[in-house]
């Protein structure tokens, strides 16, 4: 019984699981964006923003 309690209370590795979940969510959102056909729109928006930022004057 103490082994089970120790296993439940052990929090080592929990951060790794959290990072894996975050990475999975980011990958899922990326797949939704590009799978739904929004990829071209997002790419054009980023290209326009990059062009404006490189030509901006201070």
CHARMM-style PDB file with segment names, atoms N, HN, CA, C and O in Angstrom:
ATOM      1  N   UNK     1       0.818  -1.189   0.000  1.00  0.00      PROA
ATOM      2  CA  UNK     1       0.000   0.000   0.000  1.00  0.00      PROA
ATOM      3  C   UNK     1       0.868   1.262   0.000  1.00  0.00      PROA
ATOM      4  O   UNK     1       0.519   2.257  -0.634  1.00  0.00      PROA
ATOM      5  N   UNK     2       1.984   1.220   0.702  1.00  0.00      PROA
ATOM      6  HN  UNK     2       2.267   0.411   1.217  1.00  0.00      PROA
ATOM      7  CA  UNK     2       2.849   2.401   0.724  1.00  0.00      PROA
ATOM      8  C   UNK     2       3.481   2.660  -0.640  1.00  0.00      PROA
ATOM      9  O   UNK     2       3.734   3.810  -0.998  1.00  0.00      PROA
ATOM     10  N   UNK     3       3.734   1.607  -1.397  1.00  0.00      PROA
ATOM     11  HN  UNK     3       3.529   0.673  -1.107  1.00  0.00      PROA
ATOM     12  CA  UNK     3       4.287   1.806  -2.744  1.00  0.00      PROA
ATOM     13  C   UNK     3       3.296   2.556  -3.629  1.00  0.00      PROA
ATOM     14  O   UNK     3       3.698   3.415  -4.414  1.00  0.00      PROA
ATOM     15  N   UNK     4       2.033   2.247  -3.515  1.00  0.00      PROA
ATOM     16  HN  UNK     4       1.707   1.549  -2.878  1.00  0.00      PROA
ATOM     17  CA  UNK     4       1.010   2.933  -4.307  1.00  0.00      PROA
ATOM     18  C   UNK     4       0.914   4.390  -3.892  1.00  0.00      PROA
ATOM     19  O   UNK     4       0.819   5.271  -4.747  1.00  0.00      PROA
ATOM     20  N   UNK     5       0.936   4.661  -2.581  1.00  0.00      PROA
ATOM     21  HN  UNK     5       1.013   3.946  -1.886  1.00  0.00      PROA
ATOM     22  CA  UNK     5       0.883   6.042  -2.090  1.00  0.00      PROA
ATOM     23  C   UNK     5       2.100   6.826  -2.565  1.00  0.00      PROA
ATOM     24  O   UNK     5       1.980   7.975  -2.992  1.00  0.00      PROA
ATOM     25  N   UNK     6       3.267   6.205  -2.490  1.00  0.00      PROA
ATOM     26  HN  UNK     6       3.365   5.272  -2.144  1.00  0.00      PROA
ATOM     27  CA  UNK     6       4.477   6.872  -2.962  1.00  0.00      PROA
ATOM     28  C   UNK     6       4.412   7.161  -4.460  1.00  0.00      PROA
ATOM     29  O   UNK     6       4.847   8.223  -4.907  1.00  0.00      PROA
ATOM     30  N   UNK     7       3.878   6.235  -5.224  1.00  0.00      PROA
ATOM     31  HN  UNK     7       3.525   5.373  -4.861  1.00  0.00      PROA
ATOM     32  CA  UNK     7       3.756   6.425  -6.670  1.00  0.00      PROA
ATOM     33  C   UNK     7       2.813   7.581  -6.983  1.00  0.00      PROA
ATOM     34  O   UNK     7       3.099   8.398  -7.859  1.00  0.00      PROA
ATOM     35  N   UNK     8       1.693   7.655  -6.272  1.00  0.00      PROA
ATOM     36  HN  UNK     8       1.460   6.992  -5.560  1.00  0.00      PROA
ATOM     37  CA  UNK     8       0.717   8.723  -6.509  1.00  0.00      PROA
ATOM     38  C   UNK     8       1.291  10.077  -6.105  1.00  0.00      PROA
ATOM     39  O   UNK     8       1.042  11.074  -6.781  1.00  0.00      PROA
ATOM     40  N   UNK     9       2.049  10.130  -5.026  1.00  0.00      PROA
ATOM     41  HN  UNK     9       2.252   9.319  -4.477  1.00  0.00      PROA
ATOM     42  CA  UNK     9       2.600  11.392  -4.538  1.00  0.00      PROA
ATOM     43  C   UNK     9       3.859  11.828  -5.285  1.00  0.00      PROA
ATOM     44  O   UNK     9       4.284  12.975  -5.147  1.00  0.00      PROA
ATOM     45  N   UNK    10       4.458  10.943  -6.067  1.00  0.00      PROA
ATOM     46  HN  UNK    10       4.112  10.011  -6.179  1.00  0.00      PROA
ATOM     47  CA  UNK    10       5.677  11.264  -6.797  1.00  0.00      PROA
ATOM     48  C   UNK    10       5.342  12.183  -7.962  1.00  0.00      PROA
ATOM     49  O   UNK    10       4.552  11.815  -8.832  1.00  0.00      PROA
ATOM     50  N   UNK    11       5.934  13.379  -7.991  1.00  0.00      PROA
ATOM     51  HN  UNK    11       6.576  13.678  -7.285  1.00  0.00      PROA
ATOM     52  CA  UNK    11       5.645  14.350  -9.044  1.00  0.00      PROA
ATOM     53  C   UNK    11       6.784  14.503 -10.042  1.00  0.00      PROA
ATOM     54  O   UNK    11       6.745  15.409 -10.875  1.00  0.00      PROA
ATOM     55  N   UNK    12       7.774  13.662  -9.983  1.00  0.00      PROA
ATOM     56  HN  UNK    12       7.805  12.926  -9.307  1.00  0.00      PROA
ATOM     57  CA  UNK    12       8.868  13.765 -10.941  1.00  0.00      PROA
ATOM     58  C   UNK    12       8.366  13.353 -12.318  1.00  0.00      PROA
ATOM     59  O   UNK    12       7.647  12.365 -12.463  1.00  0.00      PROA
ATOM     60  N   UNK    13       8.746  14.107 -13.297  1.00  0.00      PROA
ATOM     61  HN  UNK    13       9.330  14.910 -13.179  1.00  0.00      PROA
ATOM     62  CA  UNK    13       8.318  13.822 -14.666  1.00  0.00      PROA
ATOM     63  C   UNK    13       7.016  14.488 -15.056  1.00  0.00      PROA
ATOM     64  O   UNK    13       6.612  14.411 -16.217  1.00  0.00      PROA
ATOM     65  N   UNK    14       6.349  15.139 -14.118  1.00  0.00      PROA
ATOM     66  HN  UNK    14       6.678  15.202 -13.176  1.00  0.00      PROA
ATOM     67  CA  UNK    14       5.065  15.756 -14.424  1.00  0.00      PROA
ATOM     68  C   UNK    14       5.239  16.932 -15.382  1.00  0.00      PROA
ATOM     69  O   UNK    14       4.370  17.192 -16.214  1.00  0.00      PROA
ATOM     70  N   UNK    15       6.375  17.651 -15.263  1.00  0.00      PROA
ATOM     71  HN  UNK    15       7.081  17.440 -14.587  1.00  0.00      PROA
ATOM     72  CA  UNK    15       6.620  18.769 -16.175  1.00  0.00      PROA
ATOM     73  C   UNK    15       6.786  18.275 -17.602  1.00  0.00      PROA
ATOM     74  O   UNK    15       6.350  18.943 -18.540  1.00  0.00      PROA
ATOM     75  N   UNK    16       7.395  17.140 -17.779  1.00  0.00      PROA
ATOM     76  HN  UNK    16       7.749  16.597 -17.017  1.00  0.00      PROA
ATOM     77  CA  UNK    16       7.574  16.576 -19.111  1.00  0.00      PROA
ATOM     78  C   UNK    16       6.228  16.276 -19.745  1.00  0.00      PROA
ATOM     79  O   UNK    16       6.023  16.530 -20.931  1.00  0.00      PROA
ATOM     80  N   UNK    17       5.326  15.744 -18.965  1.00  0.00      PROA
ATOM     81  HN  UNK    17       5.493  15.537 -18.001  1.00  0.00      PROA
ATOM     82  CA  UNK    17       3.982  15.453 -19.468  1.00  0.00      PROA
ATOM     83  C   UNK    17       3.272  16.745 -19.853  1.00  0.00      PROA
ATOM     84  O   UNK    17       2.596  16.806 -20.880  1.00  0.00      PROA
ATOM     85  N   UNK    18       3.428  17.780 -19.024  1.00  0.00      PROA
ATOM     86  HN  UNK    18       3.977  17.730 -18.189  1.00  0.00      PROA
ATOM     87  CA  UNK    18       2.802  19.064 -19.330  1.00  0.00      PROA
ATOM     88  C   UNK    18       3.337  19.629 -20.644  1.00  0.00      PROA
ATOM     89  O   UNK    18       2.566  20.112 -21.474  1.00  0.00      PROA
ATOM     90  N   UNK    19       4.651  19.570 -20.834  1.00  0.00      PROA
ATOM     91  HN  UNK    19       5.278  19.178 -20.161  1.00  0.00      PROA
ATOM     92  CA  UNK    19       5.242  20.066 -22.077  1.00  0.00      PROA
ATOM     93  C   UNK    19       4.779  19.247 -23.279  1.00  0.00      PROA
ATOM     94  O   UNK    19       4.563  19.802 -24.357  1.00  0.00      PROA
ATOM     95  N   UNK    20       4.628  17.959 -23.110  1.00  0.00      PROA
ATOM     96  HN  UNK    20       4.804  17.508 -22.235  1.00  0.00      PROA
ATOM     97  CA  UNK    20       4.152  17.112 -24.199  1.00  0.00      PROA
ATOM     98  C   UNK    20       2.715  17.466 -24.565  1.00  0.00      PROA
ATOM     99  O   UNK    20       2.361  17.472 -25.744  1.00  0.00      PROA
ATOM    100  N   UNK    21       1.897  17.758 -23.583  1.00  0.00      PROA
ATOM    101  HN  UNK    21       2.184  17.753 -22.625  1.00  0.00      PROA
ATOM    102  CA  UNK    21       0.502  18.146 -23.847  1.00  0.00      PROA
ATOM    103  C   UNK    21       0.463  19.482 -24.578  1.00  0.00      PROA
ATOM    104  O   UNK    21      -0.303  19.651 -25.526  1.00  0.00      PROA
ATOM    105  N   UNK    22       1.292  20.438 -24.136  1.00  0.00      PROA
ATOM    106  HN  UNK    22       1.915  20.300 -23.366  1.00  0.00      PROA
ATOM    107  CA  UNK    22       1.338  21.741 -24.811  1.00  0.00      PROA
ATOM    108  C   UNK    22       1.797  21.581 -26.253  1.00  0.00      PROA
ATOM    109  O   UNK    22       1.238  22.204 -27.155  1.00  0.00      PROA
ATOM    110  N   UNK    23       2.806  20.752 -26.476  1.00  0.00      PROA
ATOM    111  HN  UNK    23       3.261  20.246 -25.743  1.00  0.00      PROA
ATOM    112  CA  UNK    23       3.294  20.518 -27.841  1.00  0.00      PROA
ATOM    113  C   UNK    23       2.217  19.870 -28.706  1.00  0.00      PROA
ATOM    114  O   UNK    23       2.087  20.198 -29.885  1.00  0.00      PROA
ATOM    115  N   UNK    24       1.456  18.963 -28.132  1.00  0.00      PROA
ATOM    116  HN  UNK    24       1.562  18.696 -27.174  1.00  0.00      PROA
ATOM    117  CA  UNK    24       0.374  18.311 -28.881  1.00  0.00      PROA
ATOM    118  C   UNK    24      -0.710  19.313 -29.247  1.00  0.00      PROA
ATOM    119  O   UNK    24      -1.265  19.252 -30.344  1.00  0.00      PROA
ATOM    120  N   UNK    25      -1.018  20.233 -28.342  1.00  0.00      PROA
ATOM    121  HN  UNK    25      -0.567  20.283 -27.451  1.00  0.00      PROA
ATOM    122  CA  UNK    25      -2.031  21.255 -28.631  1.00  0.00      PROA
ATOM    123  C   UNK    25      -1.547  22.176 -29.742  1.00  0.00      PROA
ATOM    124  O   UNK    25      -2.313  22.509 -30.646  1.00  0.00      PROA
ATOM    125  N   UNK    26      -0.285  22.590 -29.685  1.00  0.00      PROA
ATOM    126  HN  UNK    26       0.338  22.319 -28.951  1.00  0.00      PROA
ATOM    127  CA  UNK    26       0.261  23.458 -30.727  1.00  0.00      PROA
ATOM    128  C   UNK    26       0.242  22.739 -32.074  1.00  0.00      PROA
ATOM    129  O   UNK    26      -0.110  23.340 -33.089  1.00  0.00      PROA
ATOM    130  N   UNK    27       0.614  21.468 -32.092  1.00  0.00      PROA
ATOM    131  HN  UNK    27       0.900  20.980 -31.267  1.00  0.00      PROA
ATOM    132  CA  UNK    27       0.601  20.699 -33.339  1.00  0.00      PROA
ATOM    133  C   UNK    27      -0.813  20.554 -33.873  1.00  0.00      PROA
ATOM    134  O   UNK    27      -1.029  20.642 -35.082  1.00  0.00      PROA
ATOM    135  N   UNK    28      -1.779  20.332 -32.989  1.00  0.00      PROA
ATOM    136  HN  UNK    28      -1.603  20.260 -32.007  1.00  0.00      PROA
ATOM    137  CA  UNK    28      -3.173  20.194 -33.420  1.00  0.00      PROA
ATOM    138  C   UNK    28      -3.686  21.493 -34.029  1.00  0.00      PROA
ATOM    139  O   UNK    28      -4.380  21.465 -35.045  1.00  0.00      PROA
ATOM    140  N   UNK    29      -3.356  22.619 -33.427  1.00  0.00      PROA
ATOM    141  HN  UNK    29      -2.792  22.642 -32.602  1.00  0.00      PROA
ATOM    142  CA  UNK    29      -3.786  23.911 -33.972  1.00  0.00      PROA
ATOM    143  C   UNK    29      -3.141  24.151 -35.329  1.00  0.00      PROA
ATOM    144  O   UNK    29      -3.795  24.635 -36.252  1.00  0.00      PROA
ATOM    145  N   UNK    30      -1.862  23.815 -35.455  1.00  0.00      PROA
ATOM    146  HN  UNK    30      -1.330  23.421 -34.705  1.00  0.00      PROA
ATOM    147  CA  UNK    30      -1.184  23.981 -36.742  1.00  0.00      PROA
ATOM    148  C   UNK    30      -1.832  23.119 -37.814  1.00  0.00      PROA
ATOM    149  O   UNK    30      -2.020  23.568 -38.945  1.00  0.00      PROA
ATOM    150  N   UNK    31      -2.173  21.893 -37.467  1.00  0.00      PROA
ATOM    151  HN  UNK    31      -2.021  21.528 -36.548  1.00  0.00      PROA
ATOM    152  CA  UNK    31      -2.848  21.024 -38.444  1.00  0.00      PROA
ATOM    153  C   UNK    31      -4.212  21.564 -38.826  1.00  0.00      PROA
ATOM    154  O   UNK    31      -4.602  21.490 -39.991  1.00  0.00      PROA
ATOM    155  N   UNK    32      -4.939  22.104 -37.870  1.00  0.00      PROA
ATOM    156  HN  UNK    32      -4.623  22.164 -36.923  1.00  0.00      PROA
ATOM    157  CA  UNK    32      -6.246  22.679 -38.183  1.00  0.00      PROA
ATOM    158  C   UNK    32      -6.127  23.881 -39.109  1.00  0.00      PROA
ATOM    159  O   UNK    32      -6.914  24.041 -40.042  1.00  0.00      PROA
ATOM    160  N   UNK    33      -5.138  24.721 -38.843  1.00  0.00      PROA
ATOM    161  HN  UNK    33      -4.499  24.591 -38.085  1.00  0.00      PROA
ATOM    162  CA  UNK    33      -4.959  25.916 -39.682  1.00  0.00      PROA
ATOM    163  C   UNK    33      -4.620  25.525 -41.112  1.00  0.00      PROA
ATOM    164  O   UNK    33      -5.234  26.025 -42.055  1.00  0.00      PROA
ATOM    165  N   UNK    34      -3.657  24.643 -41.278  1.00  0.00      PROA
ATOM    166  HN  UNK    34      -3.158  24.237 -40.512  1.00  0.00      PROA
ATOM    167  CA  UNK    34      -3.242  24.280 -42.627  1.00  0.00      PROA
ATOM    168  C   UNK    34      -4.192  23.286 -43.283  1.00  0.00      PROA
ATOM    169  O   UNK    34      -4.326  23.275 -44.507  1.00  0.00      PROA
ATOM    170  N   UNK    35      -4.843  22.462 -42.493  1.00  0.00      PROA
ATOM    171  HN  UNK    35      -4.734  22.472 -41.499  1.00  0.00      PROA
ATOM    172  CA  UNK    35      -5.791  21.511 -43.049  1.00  0.00      PROA
ATOM    173  C   UNK    35      -7.077  22.150 -43.509  1.00  0.00      PROA
ATOM    174  O   UNK    35      -7.735  21.651 -44.421  1.00  0.00      PROA
ATOM    175  N   UNK    36      -7.440  23.256 -42.880  1.00  0.00      PROA
ATOM    176  HN  UNK    36      -6.906  23.662 -42.139  1.00  0.00      PROA
ATOM    177  CA  UNK    36      -8.686  23.942 -43.240  1.00  0.00      PROA
ATOM    178  C   UNK    36      -8.488  24.903 -44.405  1.00  0.00      PROA
ATOM    179  O   UNK    36      -9.438  25.566 -44.822  1.00  0.00      PROA
ATOM    180  N   UNK    37      -7.293  24.988 -44.927  1.00  0.00      PROA
ATOM    181  HN  UNK    37      -6.522  24.449 -44.589  1.00  0.00      PROA
ATOM    182  CA  UNK    37      -7.052  25.862 -46.061  1.00  0.00      PROA
ATOM    183  C   UNK    37      -6.684  27.277 -45.671  1.00  0.00      PROA
ATOM    184  O   UNK    37      -6.602  28.153 -46.533  1.00  0.00      PROA
ATOM    185  N   UNK    38      -6.464  27.514 -44.409  1.00  0.00      PROA
ATOM    186  HN  UNK    38      -6.531  26.803 -43.709  1.00  0.00      PROA
ATOM    187  CA  UNK    38      -6.095  28.853 -43.952  1.00  0.00      PROA
ATOM    188  C   UNK    38      -4.603  29.092 -44.082  1.00  0.00      PROA
ATOM    189  O   UNK    38      -4.129  30.199 -43.826  1.00  0.00      PROA
ATOM    190  N   UNK    39      -3.868  28.084 -44.472  1.00  0.00      PROA
ATOM    191  HN  UNK    39      -4.254  27.185 -44.680  1.00  0.00      PROA
ATOM    192  CA  UNK    39      -2.411  28.186 -44.536  1.00  0.00      PROA
ATOM    193  C   UNK    39      -1.938  29.295 -45.449  1.00  0.00      PROA
ATOM    194  O   UNK    39      -1.031  30.047 -45.094  1.00  0.00      PROA
ATOM    195  N   UNK    40      -2.542  29.407 -46.628  1.00  0.00      PROA
ATOM    196  HN  UNK    40      -3.279  28.796 -46.917  1.00  0.00      PROA
ATOM    197  CA  UNK    40      -2.157  30.450 -47.571  1.00  0.00      PROA
ATOM    198  C   UNK    40      -2.434  31.836 -47.027  1.00  0.00      PROA
ATOM    199  O   UNK    40      -1.631  32.753 -47.200  1.00  0.00      PROA
ATOM    200  N   UNK    41      -3.566  31.987 -46.373  1.00  0.00      PROA
ATOM    201  HN  UNK    41      -4.218  31.243 -46.232  1.00  0.00      PROA
ATOM    202  CA  UNK    41      -3.921  33.278 -45.790  1.00  0.00      PROA
ATOM    203  C   UNK    41      -2.962  33.664 -44.672  1.00  0.00      PROA
ATOM    204  O   UNK    41      -2.515  34.809 -44.591  1.00  0.00      PROA
ATOM    205  N   UNK    42      -2.651  32.704 -43.817  1.00  0.00      PROA
ATOM    206  HN  UNK    42      -3.014  31.775 -43.883  1.00  0.00      PROA
ATOM    207  CA  UNK    42      -1.711  32.971 -42.723  1.00  0.00      PROA
ATOM    208  C   UNK    42      -0.338  33.298 -43.282  1.00  0.00      PROA
ATOM    209  O   UNK    42       0.334  34.206 -42.794  1.00  0.00      PROA
ATOM    210  N   UNK    43       0.077  32.568 -44.293  1.00  0.00      PROA
ATOM    211  HN  UNK    43      -0.470  31.830 -44.690  1.00  0.00      PROA
ATOM    212  CA  UNK    43       1.392  32.809 -44.896  1.00  0.00      PROA
ATOM    213  C   UNK    43       1.444  34.208 -45.513  1.00  0.00      PROA
ATOM    214  O   UNK    43       2.431  34.922 -45.337  1.00  0.00      PROA
ATOM    215  N   UNK    44       0.408  34.598 -46.222  1.00  0.00      PROA
ATOM    216  HN  UNK    44      -0.394  34.018 -46.364  1.00  0.00      PROA
ATOM    217  CA  UNK    44       0.391  35.930 -46.830  1.00  0.00      PROA
ATOM    218  C   UNK    44       0.410  37.022 -45.769  1.00  0.00      PROA
ATOM    219  O   UNK    44       1.089  38.036 -45.930  1.00  0.00      PROA
ATOM    220  N   UNK    45      -0.331  36.818 -44.690  1.00  0.00      PROA
ATOM    221  HN  UNK    45      -0.883  35.995 -44.559  1.00  0.00      PROA
ATOM    222  CA  UNK    45      -0.343  37.798 -43.606  1.00  0.00      PROA
ATOM    223  C   UNK    45       1.038  37.945 -42.992  1.00  0.00      PROA
ATOM    224  O   UNK    45       1.488  39.061 -42.730  1.00  0.00      PROA
ATOM    225  N   UNK    46       1.711  36.829 -42.763  1.00  0.00      PROA
ATOM    226  HN  UNK    46       1.345  35.923 -42.977  1.00  0.00      PROA
ATOM    227  CA  UNK    46       3.055  36.892 -42.188  1.00  0.00      PROA
ATOM    228  C   UNK    46       4.050  37.532 -43.153  1.00  0.00      PROA
ATOM    229  O   UNK    46       4.929  38.283 -42.730  1.00  0.00      PROA
ATOM    230  N   UNK    47       3.915  37.241 -44.441  1.00  0.00      PROA
ATOM    231  HN  UNK    47       3.201  36.631 -44.784  1.00  0.00      PROA
ATOM    232  CA  UNK    47       4.814  37.855 -45.424  1.00  0.00      PROA
ATOM    233  C   UNK    47       4.601  39.363 -45.489  1.00  0.00      PROA
ATOM    234  O   UNK    47       5.564  40.126 -45.568  1.00  0.00      PROA
ATOM    235  N   UNK    48       3.347  39.789 -45.457  1.00  0.00      PROA
ATOM    236  HN  UNK    48       2.566  39.169 -45.393  1.00  0.00      PROA
ATOM    237  CA  UNK    48       3.053  41.226 -45.484  1.00  0.00      PROA
ATOM    238  C   UNK    48       3.589  41.913 -44.240  1.00  0.00      PROA
ATOM    239  O   UNK    48       4.143  43.009 -44.329  1.00  0.00      PROA
ATOM    240  N   UNK    49       3.434  41.290 -43.092  1.00  0.00      PROA
ATOM    241  HN  UNK    49       2.984  40.400 -43.019  1.00  0.00      PROA
ATOM    242  CA  UNK    49       3.946  41.866 -41.852  1.00  0.00      PROA
ATOM    243  C   UNK    49       5.461  41.959 -41.884  1.00  0.00      PROA
ATOM    244  O   UNK    49       6.031  42.952 -41.433  1.00  0.00      PROA
ATOM    245  N   UNK    50       6.121  40.932 -42.416  1.00  0.00      PROA
ATOM    246  HN  UNK    50       5.657  40.126 -42.783  1.00  0.00      PROA
ATOM    247  CA  UNK    50       7.580  40.947 -42.510  1.00  0.00      PROA
ATOM    248  C   UNK    50       8.049  42.036 -43.465  1.00  0.00      PROA
ATOM    249  O   UNK    50       9.042  42.713 -43.196  1.00  0.00      PROA
ATOM    250  N   UNK    51       7.346  42.210 -44.574  1.00  0.00      PROA
ATOM    251  HN  UNK    51       6.540  41.661 -44.793  1.00  0.00      PROA
ATOM    252  CA  UNK    51       7.726  43.234 -45.541  1.00  0.00      PROA
ATOM    253  C   UNK    51       7.564  44.626 -44.936  1.00  0.00      PROA
ATOM    254  O   UNK    51       8.409  45.497 -45.144  1.00  0.00      PROA
ATOM    255  N   UNK    52       6.497  44.834 -44.199  1.00  0.00      PROA
ATOM    256  HN  UNK    52       5.811  44.127 -44.031  1.00  0.00      PROA
ATOM    257  CA  UNK    52       6.270  46.145 -43.583  1.00  0.00      PROA
ATOM    258  C   UNK    52       7.294  46.419 -42.483  1.00  0.00      PROA
ATOM    259  O   UNK    52       7.734  47.557 -42.314  1.00  0.00      PROA
ATOM    260  N   UNK    53       7.670  45.399 -41.747  1.00  0.00      PROA
ATOM    261  HN  UNK    53       7.313  44.475 -41.884  1.00  0.00      PROA
ATOM    262  CA  UNK    53       8.620  45.619 -40.651  1.00  0.00      PROA
ATOM    263  C   UNK    53      10.022  45.892 -41.159  1.00  0.00      PROA
ATOM    264  O   UNK    53      10.791  46.588 -40.498  1.00  0.00      PROA
ATOM    265  N   UNK    54      10.368  45.361 -42.315  1.00  0.00      PROA
ATOM    266  HN  UNK    54       9.742  44.795 -42.852  1.00  0.00      PROA
ATOM    267  CA  UNK    54      11.712  45.584 -42.848  1.00  0.00      PROA
ATOM    268  C   UNK    54      11.807  46.939 -43.546  1.00  0.00      PROA
ATOM    269  O   UNK    54      12.902  47.483 -43.690  1.00  0.00      PROA
ATOM    270  N   UNK    55      10.674  47.489 -43.978  1.00  0.00      PROA
ATOM    271  HN  UNK    55       9.784  47.048 -43.861  1.00  0.00      PROA
ATOM    272  CA  UNK    55      10.683  48.783 -44.657  1.00  0.00      PROA
ATOM    273  C   UNK    55      10.306  49.922 -43.730  1.00  0.00      PROA
ATOM    274  O   UNK    55      10.294  51.080 -44.149  1.00  0.00      PROA
ATOM    275  N   UNK    56      10.003  49.621 -42.495  1.00  0.00      PROA
ATOM    276  HN  UNK    56      10.013  48.681 -42.155  1.00  0.00      PROA
ATOM    277  CA  UNK    56       9.603  50.658 -41.538  1.00  0.00      PROA
ATOM    278  C   UNK    56      10.808  51.523 -41.180  1.00  0.00      PROA
ATOM    279  O   UNK    56      11.938  51.040 -41.103  1.00  0.00      PROA
ATOM    280  N   UNK    57      10.547  52.798 -40.965  1.00  0.00      PROA
ATOM    281  HN  UNK    57       9.629  53.190 -41.028  1.00  0.00      PROA
ATOM    282  CA  UNK    57      11.606  53.715 -40.560  1.00  0.00      PROA
ATOM    283  C   UNK    57      11.431  54.060 -39.095  1.00  0.00      PROA
ATOM    284  O   UNK    57      10.316  54.123 -38.577  1.00  0.00      PROA
ATOM    285  N   UNK    58      12.532  54.277 -38.457  1.00  0.00      PROA
ATOM    286  HN  UNK    58      13.438  54.226 -38.877  1.00  0.00      PROA
ATOM    287  CA  UNK    58      12.480  54.620 -37.033  1.00  0.00      PROA
ATOM    288  C   UNK    58      12.507  56.092 -36.815  1.00  0.00      PROA
ATOM    289  OT1 UNK    58      12.469  56.548 -35.672  1.00  0.00      PROA
TER     290      UNK     58
END
